C-alpha cells in the first residue's frame, strides 16, 4: 500500500460530535482493495464504536513524515472489535500543503463583498465559478476585480453533499493571461463551522472516489 498504510500502523483519528470534535488512537489491523480494518477506538478504557457513514479524519507517521486522509466508516466486524473504513482515494503528506485541493467547476448561487473601504456590505454581488476547492479555501475564476485582504461571502451547492455558506478572505489575485478574461481569486475560508468543513470534506472524498474509479487519480 502506498504511503505506508500497513497493518500495525498507529492511527490517530478525529470525528465531529455535537460538542465539537473527539480524537482517538487506534491501530490498522488489515488493508485490502476496498477497506481499512482498524481496532474499535477506545476512550477511558471503553470502546467507542462509530456509526456507519461517520466522516473520519486520520493521521499517521510514515518515514518520519505525517500523512493524512479523510474517509468514512463503512461497517463493523461481527464481534464488534473491528471497524472498517473505506479505503481512502487520496493520502496527503501533511508537510506539503495545508489541505488537498481538487479541481472543480461549481457555480455559486451568490458571491458578494463583505467589506468595501472598511464598511460592511452584503449586496455587491459578482459572478464567478469555483475552479478548485479544499477544506481551507478555494479559487474563484471571475471577471470581477478583487484585492488581497477583501472579505467575501459565498453560497454554493456541492452536488450530492449539500449547501455551504461561508466567509472568505482574498489571499491573492492572478490577472488574466494573454487571450483570457478571467482572474483567479485565491481565498481562504474564515471561521468555518465544523459542519460546513465536514460537508466539504465529504464532497471532496466522494469526488476523489469517482475520479479513482475513472482512473483520473
N, C-alpha and C positions, 0 to 999 in steps of 0.2 A: 504494500500500500504506500502511495506517495506521501511525503512529508511525515513519515514515521508514525502513522496512525495504526498501531500494532497492539496485539494482546499484551497486557501487563502495563501499558502506558497509564500513568496517573492523569486524571482529567478533572479540571475544575469547571463546574457548570453553574450557570446563573439563569434563574427563571423569574418572571414577573408574578407578583401576587397583588392582592387588593391593598396591602400595606406598603408595597414598594417592590423590593427585589429580595430574593434569597439565594445564597450561594452554597454549594455543596462540593465536597470532594468525593470522587468515585474512581473506578478503575475500568479500563477496557478489558473485557473478557474474550471477545471474539469479533472478527470483522469479515464480512463476506461482500458479495457484489451488490447487495441491496440494503444492508443494515449494519449497525454497530451495536454489539451487545455490551452493556455496562452493568455493574452491580447497582442495585437499587440504592439511591442516595440515602445517607443517614444524617440525622441531626439529633444530638443529645442521646445517642445510642438507640434511637428509634428510627425505623425505616420511614422514608418519605417518598412513597411511590408517586409518580407523576402521571396525570391523565393523558390518554392518547390525544394527540393534537397540540400538546403543550409546546410552545416555542422555547428552544434551549440554545443559549449561547455558551460555547465551550472553548476552553483554553488549555493547552498542554505545552510541554517543553520537548524539543527535539533538536539535537545537535547545538545546544546552548542558545537556541532561539525560541521565542514564543510564537506559537501557531494558534490560530483561532478559526472557528467556523460557526455557522448558525444552521440549526436543523430542527426537527420536531420529533416528539415521541410517537412511535407507530404501534407499540404493543408491549406485552409482558410475557415472560415465560410462565408455564402452567403453575409452577410453585411460587411465583411472585418474587423470586430472588433476583431476576434479571429483567432489565428494561431494554427495549430495542429502540434505537434511534435510526432515523432514515440516514443512509449513507450521504454525507454532505456532498453537494455538487461542486463546491469550491472551498479550498482551505487557504487562508491568507496568512502570510508572515506578518506578525504584529509590528515588527520594526520597519516594515516597508512603507506603510501608509496608515492613516487613522481608520479608514473604513473602505471596504471594497466598493468600487464604483462600477455600475453597469450601464451600458449604453441603452437608452430607451427613446421613445418618441411619444410623449404624453402631453396632450393639450390641456393645460389647466383651465378650470372654469373661471378663475379670476387670478390676476396678478395685479397688485396695486402697491403704491408707495405709501409707507407708514410715516416717514419723516422727510420733509422737504424744507430746507432752510431753517431747520430747528423747530418746525411746528408740525404737530400731529395732523395727519390727513388720512382718510381711508377711501377716497373717491377718485384718485388719479390713477386710473387703470391703464394697462397697456397689454398688447398681445405678445405672446411668446410660446415656445414649446420647450418642455424639459427634455434635454438630449442626453443627460446622464444623471444618475441618482445613486445616493448612498444613504446610510443611516444618519450621516452627519451633514449632508449638504447636497447641492445639485448644481447643474449648469443649465442655464436658460438661453436658448437661441432667440434673439429678438432684434427688430429694427430700432427699438427704443434706446434712448440714451440712458446711461446709468453711471454712477460714480462710486468708487470704493467707499465703504462706510455707510452708504444708504441702507435704510431698512425697508424690507418688502414684506407684503403679505401674500400668501399663495394658497389657493384652494384647488384641489385636483382629486380625481377619482383614479385609483390604481386598479386596473382590471383584475377581477376575481379576488380582490383583497379588501377594498373599502375606500372610504374618503379620508383625505388628510386636509387639515387646515393649520398651516404653520407660519411662523415668522422667520425671516432670514436676514442676514447681513451680507451685503455685496462685498466680496473679498477682492476681486479683480475683474477687469473688463478687457476682453481682447477685441480690438477693432476688426472689421471685416477685411479679409484678404482681397486682393485684386480680383474683380469679377463677381464678388459676393456682396450681399447686402445685410447679412445677419451678424450682429455682435454676439459674442459669447460672454454671458454674465455669470461669473462663478460666485456661488453663495454658500454660506454656512448657516445651518439652522440654529435658532436661538430658543432656549428654554423649552425644548420639545417635551411634551408629556410622554411618559413611558409607553402608554398605549399607542400613541402615534408612531413612536420609534419601532415598536413591535410590529405594527402593521406594515411599515416599510420593509422591515427585515423579512417578514413572511412573504411579501410580494417579490422581493429580490430572490429569496430561496426558490420560490416556485418558478420564476423565470430562468434561474440557473438550471433547475432540473429539466425544464423544457429544452433549453439550449443544449444540455448534455445529451439528451435523447436524440437530438438532431445532429450531434457531432460538432457543435459550434463552440464547445468548451473543452 
